Amino acid sequence: MNEQELSRLRNQLMIKRKEIFDRVRGLESGLQELQEPQSELEELAHKAERADLCNKLGSRERGEIEAIELALRKMDGGKYGFCEECGQAILQKRLQAIPWARLCRQDAEEYEKTGQIIMDARDVDLSELPGKGTG
């Protein structure tokens, strides 16, 4: 992968991270709104539904941020673009579509087919990953 492509993918990751942070900030302002006293039962039900949605989205967003942060760390350590399962290079086309991809297409399909869960991004030790850098 050349430096120009790596830079473009890094930029994509940074933009995605900013979008997620912006969404979280929007959720926080929504949660503040939920804390305002309301008297009507219908409004309370609506607020409870939104609060539940905010909690679910928060967990998903945290996972996305962790995957993006891992991809950025991999870029810095020369480990970016390599499958965490088989060690082979992840196809450029896949990285363009999913810049935080951690598995090649074949291993991702195998994980889905068998129901395996990939390790949390925050628990990944870069020194144990394949790549061209020393970690």
C-alpha positions, 0 to 999 in steps of 0.5 A: 500500500503506497503512502498516498493510499494510506493517507487517504484511508487515515483521512477516512478513519479520522472523518468517521471518528469525528462523525461518531463523536458528533453523533455522541454529542447529539445524543448527550444533548438529547439526554439533557433534554430528557432530564427536563421535567415533563407532565404528560404520560405520552412525552414520558414514554417517548423520552424513555424510548429515546433514552433506550435508543441512546444507550444502545447507540452509545455501545455501538458507537464505542465499538466503532471508535475502538475499531477506528482507534485500533486501525490508526494505531496499526497504521502508525505501527506498520500493522495496518491492512493485514488480517488478524486471523491469517496474516495476509494482506487485506484487499485494497477494495475491502479497506476502501469500503471498510477502512477499519477492517480487521479481517480479510473477506474470507476470514470475516465470512468464516467468523460470521458463518461459525458465529465466532466473535472477534476480540474487542479492539481495545484488547488487541496487542499490536506486537502480536499482529502481522505486519511490516513494522516492529510494533 
